[in-house]
Amino acid sequence: MTRTSEMIVEVCPVCASLDVRALEPGWFALDLARETELRDVASVEFACRDCGSTWH
């Protein structure tokens, strides 16, 4: 049995930086088993540490 995994990296749409973090909500954590929970959330807000822009 072969296991494959996929990683999605959020990139800043303004400056293309990879130094991005999730703002809010407190429950947000990297846990692949919670994929179905994340689909039900209206949006997760991200912020770029380099240029300061935010997006959903």
PDB file of N, CA, C and O in Angstrom:
ATOM      1  N   MET A   1       0.834  -1.172   0.000  1.00  0.00           N
ATOM      2  CA  MET A   1       0.000   0.000   0.000  1.00  0.00           C
ATOM      3  C   MET A   1       0.885   1.242   0.000  1.00  0.00           C
ATOM      4  O   MET A   1       1.789   1.369   0.826  1.00  0.00           O
ATOM      5  N   THR A   2       0.624   2.139  -0.912  1.00  0.00           N
ATOM      6  CA  THR A   2       1.399   3.366  -1.014  1.00  0.00           C
ATOM      7  C   THR A   2       0.583   4.523  -0.481  1.00  0.00           C
ATOM      8  O   THR A   2      -0.582   4.693  -0.841  1.00  0.00           O
ATOM      9  N   ARG A   3       1.195   5.314   0.375  1.00  0.00           N
ATOM     10  CA  ARG A   3       0.525   6.498   0.907  1.00  0.00           C
ATOM     11  C   ARG A   3       1.069   7.731   0.213  1.00  0.00           C
ATOM     12  O   ARG A   3       2.275   7.874   0.015  1.00  0.00           O
ATOM     13  N   THR A   4       0.171   8.602  -0.147  1.00  0.00           N
ATOM     14  CA  THR A   4       0.588   9.872  -0.726  1.00  0.00           C
ATOM     15  C   THR A   4       0.009  10.984   0.123  1.00  0.00           C
ATOM     16  O   THR A   4      -1.049  10.824   0.732  1.00  0.00           O
ATOM     17  N   SER A   5       0.683  12.083   0.162  1.00  0.00           N
ATOM     18  CA  SER A   5       0.173  13.233   0.897  1.00  0.00           C
ATOM     19  C   SER A   5       0.343  14.467   0.040  1.00  0.00           C
ATOM     20  O   SER A   5       1.210  14.536  -0.831  1.00  0.00           O
ATOM     21  N   GLU A   6      -0.487  15.411   0.305  1.00  0.00           N
ATOM     22  CA  GLU A   6      -0.467  16.647  -0.466  1.00  0.00           C
ATOM     23  C   GLU A   6      -0.405  17.814   0.503  1.00  0.00           C
ATOM     24  O   GLU A   6      -1.125  17.837   1.502  1.00  0.00           O
ATOM     25  N   MET A   7       0.445  18.776   0.213  1.00  0.00           N
ATOM     26  CA  MET A   7       0.548  19.950   1.048  1.00  0.00           C
ATOM     27  C   MET A   7       0.199  21.163   0.193  1.00  0.00           C
ATOM     28  O   MET A   7       0.698  21.322  -0.921  1.00  0.00           O
ATOM     29  N   ILE A   8      -0.656  22.003   0.732  1.00  0.00           N
ATOM     30  CA  ILE A   8      -1.030  23.226   0.033  1.00  0.00           C
ATOM     31  C   ILE A   8      -0.419  24.389   0.796  1.00  0.00           C
ATOM     32  O   ILE A   8      -0.618  24.513   2.005  1.00  0.00           O
ATOM     33  N   VAL A   9       0.312  25.231   0.109  1.00  0.00           N
ATOM     34  CA  VAL A   9       0.979  26.359   0.725  1.00  0.00           C
ATOM     35  C   VAL A   9       0.241  27.630   0.330  1.00  0.00           C
ATOM     36  O   VAL A   9      -0.013  27.871  -0.850  1.00  0.00           O
ATOM     37  N   GLU A  10      -0.098  28.437   1.324  1.00  0.00           N
ATOM     38  CA  GLU A  10      -0.754  29.717   1.059  1.00  0.00           C
ATOM     39  C   GLU A  10       0.328  30.730   0.680  1.00  0.00           C
ATOM     40  O   GLU A  10       1.343  30.848   1.365  1.00  0.00           O
ATOM     41  N   VAL A  11       0.107  31.448  -0.400  1.00  0.00           N
ATOM     42  CA  VAL A  11       1.051  32.448  -0.897  1.00  0.00           C
ATOM     43  C   VAL A  11       0.364  33.808  -0.888  1.00  0.00           C
ATOM     44  O   VAL A  11      -0.803  33.916  -1.266  1.00  0.00           O
ATOM     45  N   CYS A  12       1.065  34.825  -0.466  1.00  0.00           N
ATOM     46  CA  CYS A  12       0.497  36.173  -0.438  1.00  0.00           C
ATOM     47  C   CYS A  12       0.149  36.612  -1.859  1.00  0.00           C
ATOM     48  O   CYS A  12       1.007  36.575  -2.741  1.00  0.00           O
ATOM     49  N   PRO A  13      -1.105  37.029  -2.093  1.00  0.00           N
ATOM     50  CA  PRO A  13      -1.503  37.453  -3.434  1.00  0.00           C
ATOM     51  C   PRO A  13      -0.940  38.815  -3.831  1.00  0.00           C
ATOM     52  O   PRO A  13      -1.010  39.191  -5.001  1.00  0.00           O
ATOM     53  N   VAL A  14      -0.382  39.562  -2.873  1.00  0.00           N
ATOM     54  CA  VAL A  14       0.160  40.890  -3.162  1.00  0.00           C
ATOM     55  C   VAL A  14       1.647  40.824  -3.477  1.00  0.00           C
ATOM     56  O   VAL A  14       2.092  41.340  -4.502  1.00  0.00           O
ATOM     57  N   CYS A  15       2.425  40.182  -2.585  1.00  0.00           N
ATOM     58  CA  CYS A  15       3.890  40.202  -2.760  1.00  0.00           C
ATOM     59  C   CYS A  15       4.493  38.822  -3.035  1.00  0.00           C
ATOM     60  O   CYS A  15       5.707  38.704  -3.197  1.00  0.00           O
ATOM     61  N   ALA A  16       3.667  37.788  -3.087  1.00  0.00           N
ATOM     62  CA  ALA A  16       4.100  36.411  -3.366  1.00  0.00           C
ATOM     63  C   ALA A  16       4.984  35.809  -2.271  1.00  0.00           C
ATOM     64  O   ALA A  16       5.711  34.849  -2.524  1.00  0.00           O
ATOM     65  N   SER A  17       4.928  36.357  -1.078  1.00  0.00           N
ATOM     66  CA  SER A  17       5.692  35.828   0.047  1.00  0.00           C
ATOM     67  C   SER A  17       5.075  34.520   0.532  1.00  0.00           C
ATOM     68  O   SER A  17       3.864  34.322   0.433  1.00  0.00           O
ATOM     69  N   LEU A  18       5.902  33.647   1.046  1.00  0.00           N
ATOM     70  CA  LEU A  18       5.431  32.409   1.652  1.00  0.00           C
ATOM     71  C   LEU A  18       5.314  32.545   3.171  1.00  0.00           C
ATOM     72  O   LEU A  18       4.896  31.603   3.846  1.00  0.00           O
ATOM     73  N   ASP A  19       5.678  33.706   3.711  1.00  0.00           N
ATOM     74  CA  ASP A  19       5.622  33.948   5.155  1.00  0.00           C
ATOM     75  C   ASP A  19       4.217  34.414   5.517  1.00  0.00           C
ATOM     76  O   ASP A  19       3.984  35.593   5.783  1.00  0.00           O
ATOM     77  N   VAL A  20       3.291  33.465   5.520  1.00  0.00           N
ATOM     78  CA  VAL A  20       1.868  33.733   5.702  1.00  0.00           C
ATOM     79  C   VAL A  20       1.394  33.016   6.950  1.00  0.00           C
ATOM     80  O   VAL A  20       1.875  31.928   7.267  1.00  0.00           O
ATOM     81  N   ARG A  21       0.460  33.617   7.655  1.00  0.00           N
ATOM     82  CA  ARG A  21      -0.111  32.969   8.835  1.00  0.00           C
ATOM     83  C   ARG A  21      -1.620  33.098   8.813  1.00  0.00           C
ATOM     84  O   ARG A  21      -2.164  33.986   8.159  1.00  0.00           O
ATOM     85  N   ALA A  22      -2.284  32.227   9.516  1.00  0.00           N
ATOM     86  CA  ALA A  22      -3.739  32.286   9.647  1.00  0.00           C
ATOM     87  C   ALA A  22      -4.073  33.184  10.832  1.00  0.00           C
ATOM     88  O   ALA A  22      -3.525  33.022  11.922  1.00  0.00           O
ATOM     89  N   LEU A  23      -4.977  34.130  10.606  1.00  0.00           N
ATOM     90  CA  LEU A  23      -5.493  34.967  11.682  1.00  0.00           C
ATOM     91  C   LEU A  23      -6.767  34.323  12.181  1.00  0.00           C
ATOM     92  O   LEU A  23      -7.518  33.726  11.409  1.00  0.00           O
ATOM     93  N   GLU A  24      -7.000  34.443  13.440  1.00  0.00           N
ATOM     94  CA  GLU A  24      -8.247  33.878  13.930  1.00  0.00           C
ATOM     95  C   GLU A  24      -8.375  32.468  13.427  1.00  0.00           C
ATOM     96  O   GLU A  24      -7.355  31.940  12.984  1.00  0.00           O
ATOM     97  N   PRO A  25      -9.420  31.840  13.440  1.00  0.00           N
ATOM     98  CA  PRO A  25     -10.032  31.634  14.740  1.00  0.00           C
ATOM     99  C   PRO A  25      -9.096  30.818  15.602  1.00  0.00           C
ATOM    100  O   PRO A  25      -8.173  30.189  15.083  1.00  0.00           O
ATOM    101  N   GLY A  26      -9.306  30.812  16.884  1.00  0.00           N
ATOM    102  CA  GLY A  26      -8.407  30.126  17.812  1.00  0.00           C
ATOM    103  C   GLY A  26      -8.310  28.634  17.581  1.00  0.00           C
ATOM    104  O   GLY A  26      -7.324  28.012  17.976  1.00  0.00           O
ATOM    105  N   TRP A  27      -9.311  28.047  16.951  1.00  0.00           N
ATOM    106  CA  TRP A  27      -9.310  26.597  16.748  1.00  0.00           C
ATOM    107  C   TRP A  27      -8.452  26.173  15.567  1.00  0.00           C
ATOM    108  O   TRP A  27      -8.175  24.984  15.409  1.00  0.00           O
ATOM    109  N   PHE A  28      -8.019  27.130  14.724  1.00  0.00           N
ATOM    110  CA  PHE A  28      -7.308  26.764  13.511  1.00  0.00           C
ATOM    111  C   PHE A  28      -5.989  26.069  13.858  1.00  0.00           C
ATOM    112  O   PHE A  28      -5.158  26.623  14.579  1.00  0.00           O
ATOM    113  N   ALA A  29      -5.811  24.889  13.354  1.00  0.00           N
ATOM    114  CA  ALA A  29      -4.585  24.125  13.588  1.00  0.00           C
ATOM    115  C   ALA A  29      -4.337  23.252  12.378  1.00  0.00           C
ATOM    116  O   ALA A  29      -5.266  22.881  11.660  1.00  0.00           O
ATOM    117  N   LEU A  30      -3.088  22.931  12.162  1.00  0.00           N
ATOM    118  CA  LEU A  30      -2.738  22.055  11.059  1.00  0.00           C
ATOM    119  C   LEU A  30      -3.060  20.627  11.469  1.00  0.00           C
ATOM    120  O   LEU A  30      -2.313  19.993  12.214  1.00  0.00           O
ATOM    121  N   ASP A  31      -4.169  20.140  10.976  1.00  0.00           N
ATOM    122  CA  ASP A  31      -4.601  18.794  11.296  1.00  0.00           C
ATOM    123  C   ASP A  31      -5.389  18.288  10.102  1.00  0.00           C
ATOM    124  O   ASP A  31      -6.536  18.681   9.890  1.00  0.00           O
ATOM    125  N   LEU A  32      -4.773  17.422   9.331  1.00  0.00           N
ATOM    126  CA  LEU A  32      -5.393  16.962   8.098  1.00  0.00           C
ATOM    127  C   LEU A  32      -6.694  16.214   8.341  1.00  0.00           C
ATOM    128  O   LEU A  32      -7.529  16.135   7.441  1.00  0.00           O
ATOM    129  N   ALA A  33      -6.886  15.668   9.523  1.00  0.00           N
ATOM    130  CA  ALA A  33      -8.108  14.938   9.831  1.00  0.00           C
ATOM    131  C   ALA A  33      -9.301  15.880   9.982  1.00  0.00           C
ATOM    132  O   ALA A  33     -10.438  15.411  10.027  1.00  0.00           O
ATOM    133  N   ARG A  34      -9.078  17.195  10.062  1.00  0.00           N
ATOM    134  CA  ARG A  34     -10.160  18.163  10.257  1.00  0.00           C
ATOM    135  C   ARG A  34     -10.603  18.803   8.947  1.00  0.00           C
ATOM    136  O   ARG A  34     -11.297  19.819   8.967  1.00  0.00           O
ATOM    137  N   GLU A  35     -10.227  18.243   7.838  1.00  0.00           N
ATOM    138  CA  GLU A  35     -10.553  18.826   6.534  1.00  0.00           C
ATOM    139  C   GLU A  35     -12.045  19.094   6.378  1.00  0.00           C
ATOM    140  O   GLU A  35     -12.426  20.135   5.844  1.00  0.00           O
ATOM    141  N   THR A  36     -12.890  18.183   6.829  1.00  0.00           N
ATOM    142  CA  THR A  36     -14.336  18.379   6.680  1.00  0.00           C
ATOM    143  C   THR A  36     -14.828  19.542   7.528  1.00  0.00           C
ATOM    144  O   THR A  36     -15.755  20.241   7.120  1.00  0.00           O
ATOM    145  N   GLU A  37     -14.234  19.770   8.698  1.00  0.00           N
ATOM    146  CA  GLU A  37     -14.615  20.907   9.528  1.00  0.00           C
ATOM    147  C   GLU A  37     -14.258  22.220   8.841  1.00  0.00           C
ATOM    148  O   GLU A  37     -15.024  23.181   8.899  1.00  0.00           O
ATOM    149  N   LEU A  38     -13.108  22.264   8.197  1.00  0.00           N
ATOM    150  CA  LEU A  38     -12.673  23.495   7.542  1.00  0.00           C
ATOM    151  C   LEU A  38     -13.553  23.841   6.352  1.00  0.00           C
ATOM    152  O   LEU A  38     -13.712  25.017   6.026  1.00  0.00           O
ATOM    153  N   ARG A  39     -14.121  22.849   5.706  1.00  0.00           N
ATOM    154  CA  ARG A  39     -15.006  23.119   4.571  1.00  0.00           C
ATOM    155  C   ARG A  39     -16.283  23.821   5.022  1.00  0.00           C
ATOM    156  O   ARG A  39     -16.870  24.582   4.253  1.00  0.00           O
ATOM    157  N   ASP A  40     -16.720  23.577   6.255  1.00  0.00           N
ATOM    158  CA  ASP A  40     -17.949  24.165   6.759  1.00  0.00           C
ATOM    159  C   ASP A  40     -17.767  25.597   7.262  1.00  0.00           C
ATOM    160  O   ASP A  40     -18.756  26.282   7.525  1.00  0.00           O
ATOM    161  N   VAL A  41     -16.553  26.051   7.397  1.00  0.00           N
ATOM    162  CA  VAL A  41     -16.274  27.399   7.896  1.00  0.00           C
ATOM    163  C   VAL A  41     -16.429  28.393   6.755  1.00  0.00           C
ATOM    164  O   VAL A  41     -16.010  28.132   5.628  1.00  0.00           O
ATOM    165  N   ALA A  42     -17.036  29.538   7.060  1.00  0.00           N
ATOM    166  CA  ALA A  42     -17.261  30.553   6.031  1.00  0.00           C
ATOM    167  C   ALA A  42     -15.937  30.987   5.401  1.00  0.00           C
ATOM    168  O   ALA A  42     -15.825  31.046   4.177  1.00  0.00           O
ATOM    169  N   SER A  43     -14.948  31.286   6.217  1.00  0.00           N
ATOM    170  CA  SER A  43     -13.646  31.652   5.665  1.00  0.00           C
ATOM    171  C   SER A  43     -12.593  31.667   6.759  1.00  0.00           C
ATOM    172  O   SER A  43     -12.897  31.851   7.938  1.00  0.00           O
ATOM    173  N   VAL A  44     -11.382  31.474   6.353  1.00  0.00           N
ATOM    174  CA  VAL A  44     -10.234  31.613   7.237  1.00  0.00           C
ATOM    175  C   VAL A  44      -9.466  32.813   6.717  1.00  0.00           C
ATOM    176  O   VAL A  44      -9.188  32.900   5.521  1.00  0.00           O
ATOM    177  N   GLU A  45      -9.123  33.727   7.590  1.00  0.00           N
ATOM    178  CA  GLU A  45      -8.412  34.927   7.158  1.00  0.00           C
ATOM    179  C   GLU A  45      -6.907  34.699   7.293  1.00  0.00           C
ATOM    180  O   GLU A  45      -6.430  34.184   8.304  1.00  0.00           O
ATOM    181  N   PHE A  46      -6.174  35.092   6.257  1.00  0.00           N
ATOM    182  CA  PHE A  46      -4.724  34.959   6.244  1.00  0.00           C
ATOM    183  C   PHE A  46      -4.081  36.339   6.255  1.00  0.00           C
ATOM    184  O   PHE A  46      -4.687  37.318   5.819  1.00  0.00           O
ATOM    185  N   ALA A  47      -2.858  36.411   6.752  1.00  0.00           N
ATOM    186  CA  ALA A  47      -2.106  37.667   6.767  1.00  0.00           C
ATOM    187  C   ALA A  47      -0.667  37.394   6.360  1.00  0.00           C
ATOM    188  O   ALA A  47      -0.084  36.375   6.731  1.00  0.00           O
ATOM    189  N   CYS A  48      -0.104  38.319   5.593  1.00  0.00           N
ATOM    190  CA  CYS A  48       1.287  38.216   5.161  1.00  0.00           C
ATOM    191  C   CYS A  48       2.166  38.933   6.179  1.00  0.00           C
ATOM    192  O   CYS A  48       1.911  40.086   6.525  1.00  0.00           O
ATOM    193  N   ARG A  49       3.181  38.260   6.649  1.00  0.00           N
ATOM    194  CA  ARG A  49       4.095  38.875   7.610  1.00  0.00           C
ATOM    195  C   ARG A  49       5.062  39.845   6.927  1.00  0.00           C
ATOM    196  O   ARG A  49       5.634  40.710   7.590  1.00  0.00           O
ATOM    197  N   ASP A  50       5.250  39.713   5.626  1.00  0.00           N
ATOM    198  CA  ASP A  50       6.173  40.603   4.919  1.00  0.00           C
ATOM    199  C   ASP A  50       5.536  41.944   4.569  1.00  0.00           C
ATOM    200  O   ASP A  50       6.089  42.995   4.895  1.00  0.00           O
ATOM    201  N   CYS A  51       4.376  41.917   3.908  1.00  0.00           N
ATOM    202  CA  CYS A  51       3.789  43.192   3.456  1.00  0.00           C
ATOM    203  C   CYS A  51       2.577  43.626   4.276  1.00  0.00           C
ATOM    204  O   CYS A  51       2.117  44.759   4.135  1.00  0.00           O
ATOM    205  N   GLY A  52       2.049  42.738   5.137  1.00  0.00           N
ATOM    206  CA  GLY A  52       0.946  43.106   6.012  1.00  0.00           C
ATOM    207  C   GLY A  52      -0.454  42.977   5.407  1.00  0.00           C
ATOM    208  O   GLY A  52      -1.433  43.268   6.095  1.00  0.00           O
ATOM    209  N   SER A  53      -0.583  42.560   4.174  1.00  0.00           N
ATOM    210  CA  SER A  53      -1.909  42.442   3.575  1.00  0.00           C
ATOM    211  C   SER A  53      -2.646  41.240   4.167  1.00  0.00           C
ATOM    212  O   SER A  53      -2.025  40.290   4.644  1.00  0.00           O
ATOM    213  N   THR A  54      -3.986  41.296   4.131  1.00  0.00           N
ATOM    214  CA  THR A  54      -4.824  40.219   4.628  1.00  0.00           C
ATOM    215  C   THR A  54      -5.816  39.819   3.544  1.00  0.00           C
ATOM    216  O   THR A  54      -6.160  40.631   2.685  1.00  0.00           O
ATOM    217  N   TRP A  55      -6.275  38.571   3.580  1.00  0.00           N
ATOM    218  CA  TRP A  55      -7.243  38.074   2.611  1.00  0.00           C
ATOM    219  C   TRP A  55      -7.944  36.851   3.177  1.00  0.00           C
ATOM    220  O   TRP A  55      -7.515  36.290   4.185  1.00  0.00           O
ATOM    221  N   HIS A  56      -9.025  36.440   2.525  1.00  0.00           N
ATOM    222  CA  HIS A  56      -9.826  35.265   2.922  1.00  0.00           C
ATOM    223  C   HIS A  56      -9.589  34.153   1.945  1.00  0.00           C
ATOM    224  O   HIS A  56     -10.163  33.073   2.088  1.00  0.00           O
TER     225      HIS A  56
END
